[in-house]
Amino acid sequence: MLSKTILIIFAAFLIIACLLVIQNESRSWTTDIDSVETVSTLELVGLWETKRRFPSDVSGTLIIKQGNGEWVAEIAGFFAKAKLTGNEIKFELPGQKGSFIGNFETGRTKITGHWIQPPSITIGVLASPVTLTKYSSNIWQGNVLPYEDAMTCYLMISLGSDGLVKAFFRNPERNIGRTQYPVDYIEREGELVKLYAKSKDNRKGRLLAEGRYNAQRDILTLFLQRRGGTYDFKRVAPDGFSYFYPRGCLTVKYDYSPPPKLEDGWQTASMEDVGISRERIQEFIQMVINTPIDSTLSQENHGILIARYGKLVLEEYFHGEHREKPHDTRSASKSVASDLMGAAIYSGIPISTGSFVYKVMNGGKFPPELEPRKHSLKVEHLLTMSSGFDCDDNDPDSPGYEDNMWEQTEQPDFYKWTMNLKMVREPGEKGVYCSANSNLVGGVVSYAANESSLKLFQKLLAEPLGIKQYYLPLSPNGDYTMTGGARFLPRDFMKFGQLHLNGGTWNGRKVFTQEWSDRSTSGLVYIGSRKYGYLWWVQDYSHKNHTVRAYFAAGNGGQIVMVIPELELVLAFYGGNYNDVGGHTAQNVYVPKYILPAIVDIR
């Protein structure tokens, strides 16, 4: 009797167990995020990383030689005939692998020009400087160093407090985890892995990406659309090194040391030498290093530099960035257009802030039947973003919205595209942020000088500032596009701030006047609630019971070069919080809360 009872109980237990298994199997296939994740998905918990490089086919020594009445260029196994017109020499490699345009200097001992790098996965066409020196009677040679296009991706997978497997995606170059791949959930079914967004009601949303997990190799392969295809993610050991973290590890103790003096023109010193508290700055940098990376929205600092009294005293980098790696400055390099205008005026090019834009761009005459508002458009209106064009970069529906300029194919000349926009208000009436304005500044300077904006940048700014490596974005017809997106070495881009603090001079070389600097960095208009000068933002801070004025170049993601004249202070910040409020942390938090309180004395 007892054995029969035991059998009945055991049978009941089996039935209950089977029902539970069936229930769990059913729940594992539902799309409700309250479901319990399977053991196979839990096996993926941890940090995964990958990096894909998309190298240029062409780099290295460029040789241009003359022989038998012809000019021939050679680089990386490619050959092309070059064309010489006056002092200008140019060529294009077969297969659209790149091109070059340069000019012989007096005596033909040197060729100064730019290598034009074709577009890659994440970048458009870029121009970088190349100088060729005479090697023999008919040979000139120099070095081509293309911009390295790469995509770094991190996938953090963890078990949430609700028992669900969560994930988030980080990418320092473009922050596609914030825009294209806002991952929140991950599922695995055998080898198949799927990444999902979160819906508005906190349920599993749309499918973002999928791939496969190779358990034997412990590799997670994902397909990232429009980002180069497949990426093989490798697991990072719990105590492993990864630049997912600011300094590669979870815990790193920071010890300050002054920046090295290099051949870039910067004088260096220690913080104590210039009246800055070492203790406070050390605490600040330690705080940055300790920043928790727990979501797509976490702060992503790439570089922090401080100079005072003309001396660089702090230079720190994070997440794998370093002083020899060019950084995308985004819209912060709009301010370069203002400096180019000031340098052009100082050099004697027949242009001024009062010059009429349509007159300059039409060879000195106004186009016939030009509407009155366009007739009155002056260079100053472009510099202050108050042109009156139907253009607003904060409104995707605006005809002059920057993406519209890049995505259209009917007009490769961005200057003409901009001037064809309708006018919706009087020039000077209102400041409205519009990238087409800063780009047209470059066009006005170029037309007034009858030289390309590339050559003018090199001659009027890069050469006197000792900037030897840079990458400038080009429009479809080859103009330097001054909407932003130029790549500079961090120490080099910071020079534009020091140039203004010095009244337009860098290491004894005059670039523009003190009057130009004062005017361009003054609050001349308002864009929204913020003061704006000639493509420089202006902001006030409280410091030691009074107000100090700051002006700065600012770009998406946290690109800042800031000057506080009263304190003789220049700051530079670089970051990866693209299209996120974290891009405003430097000017809104770091400067008032950490940097200004560290200023000990005022000389």
C-alpha positions as CSV (number, residue, x, y, z in Angstrom):
1,M,0.0,0.0,0.0
2,L,2.8,2.3,0.9
3,S,4.7,1.6,-2.3
4,K,1.5,2.4,-4.3
5,T,1.2,5.7,-2.5
6,I,4.8,6.5,-3.3
7,L,4.2,5.7,-7.0
8,I,1.2,8.0,-7.1
9,I,3.2,10.8,-5.5
10,F,6.1,10.3,-7.8
11,A,3.8,10.3,-10.8
12,A,2.2,13.5,-9.7
13,F,5.6,15.0,-9.3
14,L,6.6,14.0,-12.8
15,I,3.4,15.5,-14.2
16,I,4.0,18.8,-12.4
17,A,7.6,18.8,-13.5
18,C,6.6,18.3,-17.1
19,L,4.0,21.0,-16.9
20,L,6.7,23.4,-15.6
21,V,9.0,22.5,-18.4
22,I,6.3,23.0,-21.0
23,Q,5.5,26.4,-19.4
24,N,9.1,27.5,-19.4
25,E,9.5,26.3,-23.0
26,S,6.5,28.4,-23.9
27,R,7.7,31.5,-22.1
28,S,11.1,31.2,-23.7
29,W,9.5,31.9,-27.2
30,T,7.4,34.8,-26.1
31,T,8.3,38.4,-27.0
32,D,7.3,39.7,-23.5
33,I,10.4,41.0,-21.8
34,D,9.2,39.6,-18.4
35,S,10.2,36.1,-19.7
36,V,13.0,34.2,-18.1
37,E,16.2,34.2,-20.2
38,T,17.6,30.8,-21.2
39,V,20.8,29.4,-19.9
40,S,22.4,29.7,-23.3
41,T,21.9,33.5,-23.3
42,L,23.4,33.7,-19.9
43,E,26.6,32.2,-21.2
44,L,27.1,35.5,-23.1
45,V,27.2,37.7,-20.0
46,G,30.3,39.8,-19.9
47,L,32.2,42.4,-22.0
48,W,32.8,41.9,-25.7
49,E,35.0,44.0,-27.9
50,T,36.1,44.3,-31.5
51,K,37.8,46.7,-33.8
52,R,37.8,46.8,-37.6
53,R,40.2,48.9,-39.6
54,F,39.5,50.0,-43.1
55,P,43.0,50.9,-44.4
56,S,43.6,53.0,-47.4
57,D,45.0,51.2,-50.4
58,V,47.5,54.0,-50.8
59,S,50.1,55.3,-48.3
60,G,53.8,55.8,-48.0
61,T,56.4,57.5,-50.2
62,L,55.0,59.6,-53.1
63,I,57.5,60.3,-55.9
64,I,56.9,62.8,-58.7
65,K,59.5,62.8,-61.5
66,Q,60.1,64.4,-64.8
67,G,61.4,62.6,-67.8
68,N,61.1,62.6,-71.6
69,G,58.8,65.7,-71.5
70,E,56.3,64.0,-69.1
71,W,55.5,64.2,-65.4
72,V,54.8,60.8,-63.7
73,A,53.7,60.1,-60.1
74,E,54.3,56.9,-58.3
75,I,53.1,55.6,-54.9
76,A,52.3,52.2,-53.4
77,G,52.8,50.5,-56.8
78,F,50.4,52.8,-58.5
79,F,51.5,55.1,-61.4
80,A,49.8,58.1,-63.0
81,K,50.6,60.9,-65.4
82,A,50.7,64.3,-63.7
83,K,49.7,67.5,-65.3
84,L,51.7,70.7,-64.8
85,T,49.9,74.1,-65.3
86,G,52.1,77.0,-64.3
87,N,53.3,76.1,-60.8
88,E,50.4,73.8,-60.1
89,I,50.9,70.0,-60.5
90,K,48.2,67.4,-60.0
91,F,47.3,63.8,-60.8
92,E,44.7,61.2,-60.1
93,L,45.4,57.5,-59.5
94,P,43.5,54.9,-61.6
95,G,40.5,53.3,-60.0
96,Q,39.8,56.4,-57.9
97,K,42.4,55.4,-55.4
98,G,43.3,59.0,-54.5
99,S,44.7,62.2,-56.1
100,F,47.1,65.0,-55.4
101,I,47.2,68.7,-56.0
102,G,50.1,70.9,-55.2
103,N,52.3,73.8,-56.2
104,F,56.0,74.2,-56.8
105,E,57.7,76.8,-54.6
106,T,60.2,79.3,-56.0
107,G,63.2,77.5,-57.5
108,R,61.2,74.2,-57.7
109,T,63.0,72.8,-54.7
110,K,59.7,71.9,-53.0
111,I,56.1,70.9,-53.8
112,T,53.5,71.8,-51.2
113,G,50.1,70.3,-51.6
114,H,47.4,67.9,-50.4
115,W,46.7,64.2,-50.8
116,I,43.0,63.6,-51.5
117,Q,41.9,60.4,-49.8
118,P,38.8,58.7,-51.2
119,P,35.8,58.0,-48.9
120,S,35.8,54.9,-46.7
121,I,33.3,53.2,-44.4
122,T,32.8,56.0,-41.9
123,I,34.4,59.0,-43.5
124,G,34.0,61.1,-46.6
125,V,36.7,62.5,-48.8
126,L,39.6,64.0,-46.8
127,A,42.6,66.1,-47.7
128,S,45.9,65.9,-45.8
129,P,49.1,67.9,-46.3
130,V,52.0,66.6,-48.3
131,T,55.3,68.3,-48.9
132,L,57.7,66.8,-51.5
133,T,61.3,67.9,-51.5
134,K,63.7,67.7,-54.4
135,Y,65.7,64.5,-54.2
136,S,67.7,64.8,-57.5
137,S,67.6,66.9,-60.6
138,N,64.2,65.5,-61.7
139,I,62.7,63.7,-58.7
140,W,60.6,65.1,-55.8
141,Q,59.5,62.9,-52.9
142,G,57.3,63.1,-49.8
143,N,55.2,61.0,-47.5
144,V,51.5,60.3,-47.7
145,L,49.9,59.6,-44.4
146,P,46.2,58.8,-44.9
147,Y,43.6,59.0,-42.1
148,E,43.0,55.6,-40.5
149,D,39.3,54.7,-40.7
150,A,38.3,52.4,-38.0
151,M,35.3,51.2,-36.0
152,T,35.7,50.1,-32.4
153,C,32.7,48.4,-30.8
154,Y,31.9,47.2,-27.3
155,L,29.0,45.1,-26.2
156,M,28.3,44.8,-22.5
157,I,25.9,42.0,-21.6
158,S,24.7,41.6,-18.0
159,L,22.0,39.9,-16.0
160,G,19.5,42.5,-14.8
161,S,17.9,42.7,-11.4
162,D,14.7,41.5,-13.0
163,G,16.4,38.3,-14.2
164,L,16.5,39.4,-17.8
165,V,19.7,39.5,-19.9
166,K,20.4,43.1,-20.8
167,A,22.9,44.6,-23.2
168,F,24.2,48.0,-24.4
169,F,26.4,49.0,-27.3
170,R,29.2,51.6,-27.2
171,N,31.3,53.0,-30.1
172,P,33.8,55.8,-29.5
173,E,34.2,56.9,-33.2
174,R,30.5,57.6,-34.0
175,N,28.5,56.6,-30.9
176,I,26.3,54.4,-33.0
177,G,25.1,52.7,-29.8
178,R,23.2,56.0,-29.2
179,T,21.8,56.4,-32.7
180,Q,21.8,53.4,-35.0
181,Y,22.1,50.6,-32.4
182,P,20.4,51.6,-29.1
183,V,20.6,48.0,-27.9
184,D,18.8,47.0,-24.7
185,Y,18.0,43.3,-24.9
186,I,19.7,40.2,-26.3
187,E,18.4,36.8,-27.1
188,R,20.1,33.6,-28.2
189,E,18.6,30.5,-29.9
190,G,21.3,28.0,-30.4
191,E,24.0,29.8,-32.5
192,L,21.6,32.6,-33.5
193,V,21.9,35.9,-31.5
194,K,19.6,38.8,-31.8
195,L,19.9,42.4,-30.4
196,Y,16.8,44.4,-29.7
197,A,15.9,48.0,-28.7
198,K,13.6,48.8,-25.8
199,S,10.1,49.9,-26.7
200,K,8.4,52.9,-25.2
201,D,6.4,50.7,-22.8
202,N,9.7,49.0,-21.6
203,R,9.0,45.9,-23.6
204,K,11.3,44.4,-26.2
205,G,11.3,46.6,-29.3
206,R,12.5,46.3,-32.8
207,L,15.3,44.0,-34.0
208,L,18.5,46.0,-34.5
209,A,21.1,43.4,-35.4
210,E,21.7,39.7,-35.5
211,G,24.6,37.3,-35.8
212,R,26.0,34.0,-34.5
213,Y,27.9,32.8,-31.5
214,N,30.6,30.2,-32.0
215,A,30.9,28.5,-28.6
216,Q,34.0,26.6,-29.6
217,R,35.9,29.7,-30.5
218,D,34.0,31.9,-28.0
219,I,33.4,34.5,-30.7
220,L,30.3,36.5,-31.2
221,T,29.8,37.6,-34.9
222,L,27.4,40.4,-35.6
223,F,26.4,42.1,-38.8
224,L,26.3,45.9,-38.6
225,Q,24.5,47.4,-41.5
226,R,26.2,50.4,-43.2
227,R,29.2,50.0,-40.9
228,G,31.3,47.6,-42.8
229,G,29.4,44.3,-42.5
230,T,30.4,41.6,-40.0
231,Y,32.3,42.2,-36.8
232,D,33.9,39.4,-34.7
233,F,33.6,40.3,-31.0
234,K,35.9,38.6,-28.5
235,R,35.2,38.2,-24.8
236,V,37.2,40.4,-22.4
237,A,38.2,38.5,-19.3
238,P,36.7,39.9,-16.0
239,D,40.1,41.3,-15.0
240,G,41.2,41.9,-18.6
241,F,42.4,45.2,-20.2
242,S,40.0,47.1,-22.4
243,Y,39.7,50.7,-23.5
244,F,36.0,50.3,-22.9
245,Y,37.2,51.7,-19.5
246,P,38.8,55.2,-19.5
247,R,42.2,53.9,-18.7
248,G,41.8,50.2,-19.7
249,C,41.1,48.8,-16.3
250,L,38.3,49.2,-13.7
251,T,40.6,50.7,-11.1
252,V,43.6,52.9,-12.0
253,K,45.4,55.3,-9.7
254,Y,46.2,58.6,-11.3
255,D,49.6,60.3,-10.8
256,Y,50.1,63.7,-12.5
257,S,53.1,64.5,-14.6
258,P,53.7,67.6,-16.8
259,P,53.3,67.1,-20.6
260,P,56.5,66.6,-22.6
261,K,57.9,69.4,-24.7
262,L,57.7,68.4,-28.4
263,E,58.5,70.0,-31.7
264,D,55.0,71.4,-32.1
265,G,55.6,74.9,-30.6
266,W,54.1,74.4,-27.2
267,Q,56.0,75.4,-24.1
268,T,55.3,73.1,-21.1
269,A,55.3,73.4,-17.4
270,S,53.9,71.9,-14.2
271,M,50.6,73.1,-12.8
272,E,52.3,74.6,-9.7
273,D,54.4,76.8,-12.1
274,V,51.2,78.5,-13.4
275,G,49.1,78.8,-10.3
276,I,46.9,75.7,-10.6
277,S,46.2,73.3,-7.8
278,R,47.8,70.0,-8.5
279,E,45.6,68.3,-5.8
280,R,42.3,69.6,-7.3
281,I,43.2,68.6,-10.9
282,Q,44.4,65.2,-9.7
283,E,41.1,64.7,-8.0
284,F,39.3,65.8,-11.2
285,I,41.2,63.4,-13.5
286,Q,40.8,60.6,-11.0
287,M,37.1,61.2,-11.1
288,V,37.2,61.0,-14.9
289,I,39.1,57.7,-14.7
290,N,36.6,56.3,-12.3
291,T,33.6,57.2,-14.5
292,P,31.3,54.2,-14.5
293,I,30.6,52.8,-18.0
294,D,27.3,51.3,-17.3
295,S,25.1,52.5,-20.2
296,T,25.2,54.0,-23.7
297,L,24.8,57.4,-22.0
298,S,27.9,57.2,-19.8
299,Q,30.4,60.0,-20.1
300,E,33.0,59.3,-22.8
301,N,36.0,61.6,-22.4
302,H,38.8,61.3,-24.9
303,G,41.1,64.0,-24.0
304,I,41.6,66.9,-21.5
305,L,44.3,69.5,-21.9
306,I,45.0,72.7,-19.9
307,A,47.4,75.6,-20.8
308,R,48.0,78.7,-18.7
309,Y,50.2,81.7,-19.4
310,G,51.0,80.1,-22.8
311,K,52.3,76.8,-21.3
312,L,50.7,73.4,-21.6
313,V,50.4,71.9,-18.1
314,L,48.0,69.0,-18.5
315,E,47.5,66.5,-21.2
316,E,45.5,63.4,-20.4
317,Y,43.8,60.9,-22.8
318,F,41.2,58.2,-22.2
319,H,39.6,55.2,-24.0
320,G,42.6,54.6,-26.2
321,E,43.0,58.1,-27.6
322,H,46.5,59.7,-27.5
323,R,48.4,62.8,-28.7
324,E,49.4,61.3,-32.0
325,K,45.9,60.3,-33.0
326,P,43.9,62.9,-34.9
327,H,40.5,63.6,-33.4
328,D,37.3,64.5,-35.2
329,T,36.5,68.1,-34.0
330,R,33.0,68.2,-35.6
331,S,31.5,71.7,-35.5
332,A,34.3,73.0,-33.3
333,S,36.3,73.5,-36.5
334,K,33.6,75.9,-37.8
335,S,35.6,78.5,-35.7
336,V,38.5,77.8,-38.1
337,A,36.5,79.6,-40.8
338,S,36.4,82.7,-38.7
339,D,40.1,82.6,-38.1
340,L,40.7,82.0,-41.8
341,M,38.7,85.2,-42.5
342,G,40.8,87.2,-40.0
343,A,44.0,85.8,-41.4
344,A,42.9,86.6,-45.0
345,I,42.1,90.2,-44.1
346,Y,45.5,90.6,-42.3
347,S,47.4,89.1,-45.3
348,G,45.9,91.7,-47.6
349,I,43.3,89.7,-49.5
350,P,40.6,92.2,-50.6
351,I,37.9,91.1,-48.3
352,S,36.2,92.4,-45.1
353,T,33.2,91.7,-42.9
354,G,31.3,94.4,-44.8
355,S,31.9,92.7,-48.2
356,F,28.7,91.7,-50.0
357,V,28.6,88.0,-50.4
358,Y,26.9,87.7,-53.8
359,K,29.1,90.4,-55.2
360,V,32.3,88.6,-54.2
361,M,31.0,85.2,-55.3
362,N,30.1,86.7,-58.7
363,G,33.4,88.1,-59.7
364,G,32.9,91.6,-58.2
365,K,29.4,92.2,-59.7
366,F,26.0,91.5,-58.3
367,P,24.0,88.9,-60.2
368,P,21.2,90.4,-62.2
369,E,17.7,90.4,-60.7
370,L,19.0,89.5,-57.3
371,E,16.4,89.8,-54.6
372,P,16.9,92.7,-52.1
373,R,17.6,90.6,-49.1
374,K,20.3,88.6,-50.9
375,H,21.7,91.9,-52.2
376,S,22.3,93.1,-48.7
377,L,23.9,89.9,-47.4
378,K,27.4,90.6,-46.0
379,V,30.2,88.4,-44.7
380,E,29.5,89.4,-41.1
381,H,26.0,87.9,-41.4
382,L,27.6,84.6,-42.3
383,L,30.1,84.8,-39.4
384,T,27.3,85.5,-36.9
385,M,24.9,82.9,-38.4
386,S,22.4,85.6,-39.1
387,S,22.3,85.3,-42.9
388,G,18.5,85.0,-43.2
389,F,18.8,81.9,-45.3
390,D,16.0,79.3,-44.9
391,C,18.4,77.1,-43.0
392,D,18.3,75.7,-39.5
393,D,20.4,72.8,-38.4
394,N,18.1,72.2,-35.4
395,D,15.2,71.6,-37.7
396,P,15.5,68.5,-40.0
397,D,12.6,69.9,-42.1
398,S,14.5,73.0,-42.9
399,P,15.6,73.2,-46.6
400,G,19.1,74.3,-45.6
401,Y,19.5,71.5,-42.9
402,E,23.2,70.3,-43.2
403,D,22.3,66.7,-44.0
404,N,20.3,67.9,-47.0
405,M,23.4,69.6,-48.4
406,W,25.5,66.4,-48.1
407,E,22.8,64.0,-49.3
408,Q,21.7,65.9,-52.4
409,T,23.5,65.1,-55.6
410,E,22.2,67.8,-58.0
411,Q,24.6,70.5,-57.0
412,P,28.2,69.4,-56.1
413,D,29.2,73.1,-55.5
414,F,28.0,73.6,-51.9
415,Y,28.6,77.4,-52.2
416,K,26.0,77.6,-55.1
417,W,23.7,75.2,-53.2
418,T,23.7,77.6,-50.2
419,M,23.2,80.8,-52.3
420,N,20.3,79.2,-54.0
421,L,18.4,78.8,-50.7
422,K,15.5,81.1,-50.1
423,M,15.8,84.1,-47.7
424,V,13.2,84.0,-44.9
425,R,14.3,87.1,-43.0
426,E,16.5,90.1,-43.3
427,P,20.2,89.5,-43.0
428,G,21.3,90.4,-39.4
429,E,17.8,90.1,-38.0
430,K,18.2,86.8,-36.1
431,G,20.9,84.3,-35.4
432,V,20.0,80.7,-36.4
433,Y,22.5,77.9,-36.3
434,C,23.3,76.9,-39.9
435,S,26.4,75.0,-41.0
436,A,26.0,76.3,-44.6
437,N,26.9,79.8,-43.3
438,S,30.4,78.8,-42.0
439,N,31.1,76.9,-45.2
440,L,30.2,79.9,-47.4
441,V,32.7,82.0,-45.4
442,G,35.4,79.7,-46.8
443,G,33.9,80.3,-50.3
444,V,34.0,84.0,-49.9
445,V,37.7,84.0,-48.8
446,S,38.6,81.6,-51.7
447,Y,36.8,83.7,-54.3
448,A,38.3,86.9,-53.0
449,A,41.8,85.4,-53.1
450,N,41.3,83.4,-56.3
451,E,42.9,80.5,-54.5
452,S,41.5,77.2,-53.2
453,S,40.3,77.1,-49.5
454,L,42.7,74.2,-49.0
455,K,45.7,76.2,-50.1
456,L,44.6,79.2,-48.1
457,F,44.2,77.1,-44.9
458,Q,47.6,75.7,-45.3
459,K,49.3,79.0,-46.1
460,L,47.4,81.3,-43.7
461,L,46.8,79.0,-40.7
462,A,48.5,75.6,-40.7
463,E,52.0,76.8,-41.7
464,P,52.3,79.7,-39.2
465,L,50.8,77.6,-36.4
466,G,53.1,74.7,-37.1
467,I,50.3,72.3,-37.8
468,K,51.8,69.6,-40.0
469,Q,49.2,66.9,-39.8
470,Y,45.5,67.4,-40.4
471,Y,42.6,66.0,-42.4
472,L,40.0,68.4,-43.9
473,P,36.6,67.3,-45.3
474,L,35.9,68.1,-48.9
475,S,32.7,68.8,-50.8
476,P,32.0,66.8,-54.0
477,N,33.7,69.4,-56.2
478,G,36.8,69.5,-54.0
479,D,36.4,72.5,-51.8
480,Y,37.4,72.4,-48.1
481,T,34.0,72.1,-46.4
482,M,34.0,74.4,-43.4
483,T,30.9,73.0,-41.8
484,G,33.0,71.1,-39.4
485,G,34.5,67.6,-39.2
486,A,38.2,68.5,-39.6
487,R,40.6,66.1,-37.9
488,F,43.5,67.5,-35.9
489,L,46.0,66.3,-33.3
490,P,44.6,67.4,-29.9
491,R,47.6,69.7,-29.1
492,D,47.4,71.3,-32.6
493,F,43.7,72.1,-32.5
494,M,44.2,73.7,-29.0
495,K,46.5,76.2,-30.7
496,F,43.6,78.1,-32.1
497,G,42.5,79.0,-28.6
498,Q,46.1,80.1,-27.6
499,L,46.3,82.1,-30.9
500,H,43.3,84.3,-29.7
501,L,44.6,84.6,-26.2
502,N,47.9,85.9,-27.7
503,G,46.0,88.5,-29.7
504,G,46.4,86.7,-33.1
505,T,50.1,85.7,-32.6
506,W,51.6,82.2,-32.3
507,N,55.3,82.0,-31.3
508,G,56.0,85.4,-32.7
509,R,54.2,84.9,-36.0
510,K,51.3,87.3,-36.6
511,V,48.2,85.5,-38.1
512,F,45.5,88.2,-37.5
513,T,45.1,91.3,-35.4
514,Q,44.1,91.8,-31.8
515,E,41.1,93.8,-33.0
516,W,39.9,90.8,-35.1
517,S,40.3,88.5,-32.1
518,D,38.4,90.9,-29.8
519,R,35.5,91.3,-32.3
520,S,35.2,87.6,-33.3
521,T,35.1,86.4,-29.7
522,S,32.5,89.0,-28.5
523,G,28.9,88.2,-27.9
524,L,27.4,89.9,-31.0
525,V,24.2,87.9,-31.5
526,Y,22.1,85.3,-29.6
527,I,21.5,81.8,-31.0
528,G,18.7,80.7,-28.8
529,S,19.8,81.8,-25.3
530,R,23.5,81.6,-26.0
531,K,25.8,84.4,-27.1
532,Y,27.7,84.0,-30.3
533,G,30.5,86.0,-32.0
534,Y,32.2,85.2,-35.3
535,L,31.7,81.4,-35.2
536,W,32.8,81.4,-31.6
537,W,30.5,80.8,-28.6
538,V,30.6,83.2,-25.6
539,Q,29.7,82.3,-22.0
540,D,30.2,83.8,-18.6
541,Y,31.3,81.9,-15.5
542,S,31.4,82.8,-11.8
543,H,34.9,82.7,-10.3
544,K,36.0,84.0,-6.9
545,N,32.9,86.1,-6.4
546,H,32.9,87.8,-9.8
547,T,32.2,86.9,-13.4
548,V,34.8,85.9,-16.0
549,R,34.1,85.8,-19.7
550,A,34.9,82.7,-21.8
551,Y,34.7,82.0,-25.5
552,F,35.0,78.6,-27.1
553,A,34.7,76.5,-30.3
554,A,32.2,73.7,-29.7
555,G,31.4,70.5,-31.6
556,N,29.1,67.6,-31.3
557,G,30.3,64.9,-28.9
558,G,32.2,67.1,-26.5
559,Q,34.8,68.9,-28.7
560,I,35.7,72.1,-27.0
561,V,38.6,74.6,-27.2
562,M,37.9,77.3,-24.6
563,V,39.7,80.6,-23.7
564,I,39.2,82.5,-20.4
565,P,41.2,85.7,-21.1
566,E,41.1,87.1,-17.6
567,L,42.8,83.9,-16.2
568,E,45.1,83.5,-19.3
569,L,43.6,80.0,-19.5
570,V,43.1,77.8,-22.5
571,L,41.3,74.5,-22.2
572,A,40.7,71.7,-24.7
573,F,38.3,68.8,-24.3
574,Y,37.7,65.9,-26.7
575,G,34.9,63.3,-26.4
576,G,32.7,60.7,-27.9
577,N,29.2,61.6,-26.6
578,Y,28.0,62.3,-30.1
579,N,24.3,63.2,-30.4
580,D,24.0,63.1,-26.6
581,V,23.7,65.6,-23.7
582,G,27.0,64.3,-22.4
583,G,28.7,66.3,-25.2
584,H,27.9,69.5,-23.1
585,T,29.5,68.2,-19.9
586,A,32.8,69.9,-20.4
587,Q,31.5,73.5,-20.5
588,N,28.5,73.0,-18.2
589,V,30.1,70.9,-15.5
590,Y,33.9,70.4,-15.7
591,V,34.8,74.0,-16.2
592,P,32.8,75.6,-13.4
593,K,32.9,72.7,-10.9
594,Y,36.5,71.4,-11.3
595,I,38.7,73.6,-13.5
596,L,37.9,77.1,-12.2
597,P,38.1,76.2,-8.5
598,A,41.6,74.8,-9.2
599,I,42.9,78.2,-10.2
600,V,45.0,79.4,-7.3
601,D,46.4,82.7,-8.3
602,I,46.0,85.4,-11.0
603,R,49.3,86.9,-12.1
